[in-house]
Amino acid sequence: MEEIINRVAKSSLQTIDLENLYPQGKRILYDLKENLFQGLVLREKEFREFLKNHDWTQYKDAYVAITCSADAIVPTWAYMLLAVHLAPYAQKIVFGDLQALESELFREKIENLDLTPYHNAKVVVKGCSKVEVPTSAYVELSAKLQPIVQSLMFGEPCSTVPLYKKAKHG
């Protein structure tokens, strides 16, 4: 009987699982449409009164996306004022929807990722995860890894899609 050898386990592949970069914490979408008068216009006096009396502690340590889903013209200062009130409580505030928030959170994690282990390595970026990883994170990671890796693949170590292979000089 011939011994079965697990070539995947013995390979020199480095695996990156973007799921491991997922920042834990509550995500909140703050929709300014709730502050519009008749769903059309933001009244400064009423808005400032709301901001003064609102319970901001509910945003403690949360990741907050600020948007306005109504078809209304909202002045830039309104978003800024909202951010000023959220800043002492929220971990992160972005302008946009929850998808924009996730993209920004992953962008920050990828920007700060230690790439030392991946220099001249064969790297697989894991494709399946339990959390939803935005496509933008895969794109950003690929662009960051390509100049330093020997090869870049997507998927699982047992079944990968080749993306890049450094040209051999000689």
Secondary structure as UniProt FT lines:
FT   HELIX           7..10
FT   STRAND          13..16
FT   HELIX           18..21
FT   STRAND          27..31
FT   HELIX           32..35
FT   TURN            38..40
FT   HELIX           44..53
FT   HELIX           56..59
FT   TURN            60..61
FT   STRAND          63..67
FT   HELIX           76..86
FT   TURN            87..89
FT   STRAND          92..95
FT   HELIX           98..111
FT   HELIX           116..118
FT   TURN            119..120
FT   STRAND          122..126
FT   HELIX           135..145
FT   TURN            146..148
FT   STRAND          151..156
FT   TURN            157..158
FT   STRAND          159..165
//
